[in-house]
Amino acid sequence: MHEYEIFVEEINPCGGEKYSKKTLIEAEAESPEAYVKENGRFPVLESAHNESGDVVIVTGDNKGSFVRYTFTE
């Protein structure tokens, strides 16, 4: 198990990124993908690394609602 600091941004089609709900949590998981699969409510749309080397996973409902998870170990 790895311990992650996870920055979660919930983005809806009305408010966009400017009005996203932002939450910072700490959790243990086998991997970022395993955490999102177990705890996310939408399917994964994209998985990448940012310039800091953190794992960024974007999930969404294909109707404009997205949740972006940024995992820092």
N, CA, C and O atoms as a DFTB+ gen file, in Angstrom:
292 C
 N C O
     1  1       0.833      -1.190       0.000
     2  2       0.000       0.000       0.000
     3  2       0.877       1.254       0.000
     4  3       1.932       1.297       0.634
     5  1       0.420       2.252      -0.714
     6  2       1.101       3.539      -0.763
     7  2       0.202       4.587      -0.130
     8  3      -1.023       4.491      -0.192
     9  1       0.820       5.580       0.475
    10  2       0.049       6.669       1.055
    11  2       0.093       7.855       0.089
    12  3       1.165       8.262      -0.360
    13  1      -1.078       8.398      -0.222
    14  2      -1.189       9.497      -1.169
    15  2      -1.890      10.690      -0.550
    16  3      -2.765      10.545       0.304
    17  1      -1.491      11.869      -0.993
    18  2      -2.251      13.082      -0.753
    19  2      -3.007      13.293      -2.069
    20  3      -2.394      13.354      -3.135
    21  1      -4.327      13.403      -1.993
    22  2      -5.144      13.447      -3.203
    23  2      -5.908      14.765      -3.250
    24  3      -6.680      15.077      -2.344
    25  1      -5.689      15.533      -4.312
    26  2      -6.418      16.778      -4.550
    27  2      -7.537      16.446      -5.523
    28  3      -7.281      16.068      -6.666
    29  1      -8.787      16.587      -5.066
    30  2      -9.954      16.215      -5.866
    31  2     -10.681      17.487      -6.287
    32  3     -11.024      18.320      -5.449
    33  1     -10.915      17.631      -7.593
    34  2     -11.657      18.769      -8.131
    35  2     -12.896      18.247      -8.846
    36  3     -12.791      17.513      -9.829
    37  1     -14.072      18.629      -8.347
    38  2     -15.333      18.240      -8.971
    39  2     -15.804      19.410      -9.823
    40  3     -16.075      20.496      -9.309
    41  1     -15.901      19.179     -11.138
    42  2     -16.220      20.235     -12.094
    43  2     -17.553      19.902     -12.759
    44  3     -17.721      18.820     -13.322
    45  1     -18.503      20.843     -12.690
    46  2     -19.799      20.600     -13.341
    47  2     -19.936      21.511     -14.551
    48  3     -19.208      22.497     -14.664
    49  1     -20.860      21.198     -15.459
    50  2     -20.971      21.961     -16.700
    51  2     -21.446      23.406     -16.499
    52  3     -21.169      24.257     -17.344
    53  1     -22.137      23.696     -15.425
    54  2     -22.657      25.053     -15.208
    55  2     -21.575      26.009     -14.731
    56  3     -21.434      27.108     -15.266
    57  1     -20.810      25.595     -13.725
    58  2     -19.815      26.482     -13.132
    59  2     -18.447      26.385     -13.758
    60  3     -17.652      27.322     -13.681
    61  1     -18.166      25.253     -14.380
    62  2     -16.860      25.052     -14.973
    63  2     -15.762      24.949     -13.931
    64  3     -16.036      24.798     -12.740
    65  1     -14.539      25.029     -14.376
    66  2     -13.376      24.854     -13.501
    67  2     -13.268      25.973     -12.469
    68  3     -12.786      25.752     -11.358
    69  1     -13.715      27.167     -12.835
    70  2     -13.624      28.319     -11.929
    71  2     -14.379      28.089     -10.618
    72  3     -13.943      28.547      -9.562
    73  1     -15.509      27.381     -10.684
    74  2     -16.343      27.144      -9.513
    75  2     -16.329      25.681      -9.057
    76  3     -17.290      25.199      -8.457
    77  1     -15.246      24.996      -9.344
    78  2     -15.157      23.586      -8.964
    79  2     -15.073      23.423      -7.454
    80  3     -14.553      24.287      -6.747
    81  1     -15.593      22.300      -6.974
    82  2     -15.493      21.954      -5.548
    83  2     -14.154      21.260      -5.362
    84  3     -13.881      20.252      -6.014
    85  1     -13.313      21.795      -4.471
    86  2     -11.960      21.280      -4.289
    87  2     -11.811      20.695      -2.891
    88  3     -12.205      21.305      -1.897
    89  1     -11.230      19.494      -2.838
    90  2     -11.040      18.792      -1.580
    91  2      -9.639      18.187      -1.554
    92  3      -9.153      17.694      -2.573
    93  1      -8.993      18.224      -0.398
    94  2      -7.686      17.603      -0.217
    95  2      -7.840      16.505       0.826
    96  3      -8.280      16.759       1.947
    97  1      -7.473      15.275       0.445
    98  2      -7.606      14.144       1.357
    99  2      -6.308      13.339       1.360
   100  3      -5.481      13.471       0.459
   101  1      -6.145      12.510       2.379
   102  2      -5.041      11.560       2.434
   103  2      -5.640      10.168       2.463
   104  3      -6.626       9.923       3.158
   105  1      -5.041       9.251       1.704
   106  2      -5.570       7.889       1.642
   107  2      -4.458       6.918       1.310
   108  3      -3.419       7.292       0.765
   109  1      -4.698       5.654       1.652
   110  2      -3.793       4.572       1.271
   111  2      -4.458       3.755       0.183
   112  3      -5.655       3.476       0.243
   113  1      -3.668       3.371      -0.818
   114  2      -4.193       2.564      -1.923
   115  2      -3.043       1.836      -2.593
   116  3      -1.883       2.227      -2.464
   117  1      -3.377       0.778      -3.306
   118  2      -2.362       0.043      -4.077
   119  2      -1.773       0.934      -5.164
   120  3      -0.568       0.906      -5.414
   121  1      -2.642       1.734      -5.818
   122  2      -2.229       2.633      -6.889
   123  2      -3.306       3.699      -7.056
   124  3      -4.425       3.530      -6.574
   125  1      -2.975       4.798      -7.737
   126  2      -4.003       5.801      -8.009
   127  2      -5.187       5.227      -8.792
   128  3      -6.341       5.550      -8.508
   129  1      -4.897       4.384      -9.769
   130  2      -5.958       3.779     -10.582
   131  2      -6.885       2.919      -9.724
   132  3      -8.102       2.936      -9.909
   133  1      -6.302       2.160      -8.777
   134  2      -7.104       1.311      -7.893
   135  2      -7.989       2.166      -6.997
   136  3      -9.141       1.812      -6.744
   137  1      -7.461       3.292      -6.512
   138  2      -8.250       4.182      -5.658
   139  2      -9.455       4.736      -6.423
   140  3     -10.576       4.721      -5.914
   141  1      -9.225       5.220      -7.633
   142  2     -10.317       5.809      -8.420
   143  2     -11.340       4.744      -8.793
   144  3     -12.543       5.003      -8.764
   145  1     -10.876       3.558      -9.141
   146  2     -11.799       2.477      -9.495
   147  2     -12.702       2.120      -8.318
   148  3     -13.886       1.837      -8.502
   149  1     -12.141       2.133      -7.107
   150  2     -12.904       1.764      -5.911
   151  2     -13.780       2.903      -5.393
   152  3     -14.885       2.656      -4.909
   153  1     -13.300       4.155      -5.489
   154  2     -13.982       5.280      -4.857
   155  2     -14.619       6.280      -5.817
   156  3     -15.422       7.111      -5.393
   157  1     -14.279       6.214      -7.092
   158  2     -14.815       7.177      -8.053
   159  2     -16.233       6.833      -8.475
   160  3     -16.650       5.676      -8.411
   161  1     -16.969       7.849      -8.908
   162  2     -18.349       7.609      -9.347
   163  2     -18.505       7.616     -10.858
   164  3     -19.554       7.225     -11.372
   165  1     -17.471       8.057     -11.583
   166  2     -17.507       8.092     -13.043
   167  2     -16.392       7.207     -13.609
   168  3     -15.419       6.918     -12.911
   169  1     -16.526       6.776     -14.863
   170  2     -15.438       6.013     -15.501
   171  2     -14.241       6.921     -15.822
   172  3     -14.395       8.128     -16.008
   173  1     -13.068       6.324     -15.880
   174  2     -11.834       7.057     -16.185
   175  2     -11.836       7.479     -17.650
   176  3     -12.086       6.670     -18.543
   177  1     -11.552       8.763     -17.882
   178  2     -11.457       9.300     -19.240
   179  2     -10.005       9.491     -19.668
   180  3      -9.666       9.339     -20.842
   181  1      -9.148       9.828     -18.694
   182  2      -7.753      10.130     -19.017
   183  2      -6.883       9.901     -17.794
   184  3      -7.305      10.145     -16.663
   185  1      -5.672       9.433     -18.028
   186  2      -4.694       9.257     -16.964
   187  2      -3.345       9.733     -17.489
   188  3      -2.912       9.320     -18.565
   189  1      -2.676      10.609     -16.724
   190  2      -1.404      11.178     -17.176
   191  2      -0.575      11.599     -15.973
   192  3      -1.006      11.461     -14.828
   193  1       0.620      12.113     -16.245
   194  2       1.482      12.679     -15.208
   195  2       1.622      14.175     -15.493
   196  3       1.751      14.580     -16.648
   197  1       1.597      15.001     -14.428
   198  2       1.813      16.429     -14.627
   199  2       3.305      16.734     -14.593
   200  3       4.121      15.822     -14.455
   201  1       3.668      18.012     -14.717
   202  2       5.084      18.395     -14.779
   203  2       5.834      18.103     -13.479
   204  3       7.062      18.026     -13.485
   205  1       5.114      17.940     -12.364
   206  2       5.741      17.604     -11.079
   207  2       5.912      16.104     -10.881
   208  3       6.507      15.669      -9.895
   209  1       5.388      15.304     -11.825
   210  2       5.481      13.860     -11.721
   211  2       4.313      13.217     -10.985
   212  3       4.301      12.005     -10.775
   213  1       3.321      14.037     -10.588
   214  2       2.132      13.505      -9.925
   215  2       1.226      12.820     -10.935
   216  3       1.213      13.186     -12.111
   217  1       0.468      11.827     -10.482
   218  2      -0.486      11.141     -11.340
   219  2      -1.793      11.937     -11.334
   220  3      -2.328      12.260     -10.274
   221  1      -2.299      12.250     -12.528
   222  2      -3.559      12.977     -12.673
   223  2      -4.533      12.073     -13.428
   224  3      -4.259      11.639     -14.547
   225  1      -5.672      11.799     -12.797
   226  2      -6.701      10.963     -13.418
   227  2      -7.972      11.784     -13.530
   228  3      -8.431      12.373     -12.552
   229  1      -8.541      11.820     -14.736
   230  2      -9.783      12.550     -14.981
   231  2     -10.885      11.541     -15.249
   232  3     -10.738      10.649     -16.084
   233  1     -12.001      11.693     -14.525
   234  2     -13.173      10.854     -14.741
   235  2     -14.323      11.757     -15.137
   236  3     -14.285      12.959     -14.873
   237  1     -15.354      11.194     -15.772
   238  2     -16.484      12.025     -16.160
   239  2     -17.654      11.204     -16.644
   240  3     -17.560       9.995     -16.858
   241  1     -18.786      11.920     -16.813
   242  2     -20.016      11.256     -17.243
   243  2     -20.326      11.485     -18.723
   244  3     -21.389      11.085     -19.198
   245  1     -19.407      12.127     -19.459
   246  2     -19.593      12.449     -20.877
   247  2     -20.776      13.385     -21.115
   248  3     -21.285      13.462     -22.233
   249  1     -21.219      14.099     -20.075
   250  2     -22.290      15.091     -20.197
   251  2     -21.829      16.440     -19.650
   252  3     -22.633      17.364     -19.529
   253  1     -20.557      16.561     -19.321
   254  2     -20.025      17.823     -18.834
   255  2     -19.551      17.808     -17.403
   256  3     -18.892      18.757     -16.978
   257  1     -19.855      16.780     -16.641
   258  2     -19.381      16.683     -15.256
   259  2     -18.088      15.873     -15.224
   260  3     -18.005      14.783     -15.791
   261  1     -17.080      16.428     -14.546
   262  2     -15.782      15.786     -14.450
   263  2     -15.312      15.780     -13.005
   264  3     -15.705      16.632     -12.208
   265  1     -14.473      14.815     -12.678
   266  2     -13.758      14.811     -11.408
   267  2     -12.293      14.556     -11.746
   268  3     -11.956      13.554     -12.377
   269  1     -11.413      15.490     -11.312
   270  2      -9.982      15.359     -11.566
   271  2      -9.292      15.043     -10.253
   272  3      -9.430      15.781      -9.277
   273  1      -8.551      13.949     -10.229
   274  2      -7.795      13.512      -9.052
   275  2      -6.312      13.718      -9.329
   276  3      -5.799      13.262     -10.351
   277  1      -5.617      14.405      -8.417
   278  2      -4.176      14.565      -8.530
   279  2      -3.543      13.878      -7.322
   280  3      -3.774      14.274      -6.180
   281  1      -2.744      12.848      -7.586
   282  2      -2.137      12.004      -6.541
   283  2      -0.677      12.400      -6.340
   284  3       0.113      12.400      -7.284
   285  1      -0.334      12.735      -5.104
   286  2       1.054      13.027      -4.737
   287  2       1.457      12.022      -3.669
   288  3       0.764      11.864      -2.664
   289  1       2.576      11.344      -3.890
   290  2       3.024      10.338      -2.917
   291  2       3.816      10.976      -1.806
   292  3       4.273      10.282      -0.898
